[in-house]
Amino acid sequence: MHIDFFLERFRRHADNEAMIWRDKVYSYGELLNYIENDLSALRDRLERSMVVSLEADFSPQSAALMLSLIELGCIVVPLTDSVAHKKDEFKRIAQVEATIVVKGDEFTVERTNIAADHEILMRLKHEGHPGLIIFSSGSTGESKAAVHDFLPLLNKFKVERPPARMIAFLLFDHIGGIDTLLFVLSNMCLVVIESRNPEDVCRAIEKYSVDILPTSPTFINLMLAGETYTKYDLNSLKVITYGTEPMPESTLKKIHELLPQVKIRQKYGLSELGVVRAHSVSSDSLWVKIGGEDFQTRVVDGLLEIKAKSAMLGYLNAPSPFTDDGWFKTGDAVLVDGEYMKILGRRSEMINVGGQKVFPAEVESVIQQMEGVEEVAVSGERNSLTGQIVKARVKLSTDESLADFKKRLRKFCKGKLENYKVPQKIELSADYMHGARFKKLR
């Protein structure tokens, strides 16, 4: 059985808390009951190895359904309401043969008229292995459907962890969210939140004495800008992990100064690779060691490449991104110092100003230190003289005029950034510049 080690663990820790959902604590024994009931129901309605969309958010029922589908050797396509406008498209690309929709504690199952025939899906079906299809955010183009064999992804969760409470921040259909769920089921407790705004997250940390917060740099910056951390008791926090995008150095140093008792760790994960083992030099450093058992790294022309046993089998709707010798080209530009590296950002987001390289995170790191700046997104814009110029979109908490803010920004950046990195075009925005995954939209 694919989930034997989970079931054995749940039996041994039957009285331990597994999840806090809608203000109620659910034990591992109760989660085990969900799984037993779901397996019985699904065996009557599904065939083994079907491609099944699981339309849900975190809950005891959705966690049990995820494990039940793995046990049945199904290929799971998790989908949340954050992609509601793309669900039909995603299900078509994934060749979904049945849909499960979870509403609260109940779920429905419907078969489709589709018969999956993609070569990658057929390989999983032939081998009888459960699979996982994750769609990228599509922030720099069309969303890609990455197909994983679930078995290599499960291997790292066989290690049992000491009890702790972790917030379910990353989305249920995000590789980081799946990683959080399976990691917590190693004998920890998942705290499910109603929304992911700083107020609700900090309130949940205080209310449930949360130990671990997996999140993104954008969220941390919003929490700092709104000073939400001053309104709630966050002393229970032991670890904050961050990933999904480059961390501005100013944001990292500020959160470390404000919460010195918290270990702040960088994570590295991609839809195509899963979450890779990473070790930060310290809580206030952007230098990180990526790799270890089951992972290898190399840098080619300044770009990070990774070879991993948990790497996807391929895309359903795009060419293979692997080299001939099996390395995945991440597209992330890095600096290297011995075993450690510093992630600068995606090469595709790099701004070329007359031959000079500018990475958005470096400019954002400076501007975010300015009083009244709630959020900033930096990108390149075409220019006939220099090829590109640096553009900054800024959301302010003040009523400052654009003209006044431009003067203040340029004065503030003087001496902190080289002239070619200082934004030549500045726009004020009334809206935040991040998506549902709290990843910056440039």
Phi, psi and omega in degrees: 000142184288331185247022180307317185292329174292312183297319179297320179293318180297323179294317181293329183247036187304328182270351181285153179286134180250326184203142170248114185225126182053044175068014177241139179270129177248133182272169175294330176296319178292322177297322177298320178296318176303313183297315180299317179293319182293318179300318179297316182291319185288327179298331179280341189244342183236157170260155178301147173070015177288155172274118189233125173277135178245099185266103192196176166233180183297131175191165175302321181294315182291324176296317180294321179294320177302311181293323180295320179293323175299315181298326180278004178072020182282160175259111192266134176241091179288135180222135178245174179293345179295340178244029184306320182287349181245001187303314182297318179297314181297319181292327176292315180297319182281355181055051183294128182261344176204150179239140172241123178246123181257126175234107183062241182261001184248159176213155176239152179235130177225136175276149174256179178263015184266142171242110183298134180220008178296141185305319181293317180294320180295327178296315178297316180298317181297321181279346181073023181266141173292152181229170178220130175246120180243132177264133177291164183293336180072022183292338179241025180152197181294141177296133180256143181263105180268127183254125178247147161282122186292334187298313176298327179295327183286337189305317186288348181269004178283348177277124182280140183249155175290152182303140176194162178250131183231138177285139174272081184269309181291146191289156182298335179255021178250144182301327177290327178290319176297318178299317178300312182302309184290326177296316181295327182287009173271024176103024174253186181234129180265125178260111183270131183251152181290318179218169185249027175278156185305322181299310183290324179293312181295324177298318180292322178300314179293312186296321187250012179049056183291138180267323190231131176239106172272127187207199181232158176303322179300316179297315181301318180296320178295322178295322179289315183298321180272358181054034180298330181299341181277345187268347186225156178275110182254019185293342179287337184298129176250328184219136167241126174249145180224151179189203179076338181198163179297143178268124172297134184300324181296323179294316180298315182294323182290316180293327177293320179294322183283328181235066186295339181280349185265132172281127182248117189238135176277135174248157178225120181210150177222151178306329185277342187240341193085190179267121186269144178299133182217149181222113179284147177300315179199174184292340181247021182241141176272356179280133187217147174259122182247133178133212183109203181301132178075001180225141173231148179232153171207159180241124181237119181054039178080003182247140182282134172235144184227139171245124186220141176294335181267010181297153180297162176281332179157179176267151173276336188227028179201158178294162179294134178266006183274148173286170180298333179261017168090015179265140178268127178275106185287333185082001180272127175279137183222156166257149184236136174221094183064236180279349187255156178219158177240122183275119183272330182138176181290135176303326181294339180263355181296139180257130181253104181256096180058036180092352178267133183273135177229124175260131185308319185301326181294318180289317179299324181301322180284312184296326181294346177280349182286141178297134176090355180273116178274318181203147178219141176231124183251138179210176178260151175227141183299145179214135186292335183269314187252003184087306176214157168234164179273128178243139178235128170257130189230136171255123183255153173263001181251173178263022183301142176283160179299317181299315180294321181292320178304313180299316182293320180297313183294325176292320181293322184284342182298124181088344178260333179227146172299153186305320184288347178269344180288128183304129176271336177236129183231131177234142174263139182239140175275346185251157173287158186242049176217157180268190182297335179274010182053043175245134186298137177256109182261000000 
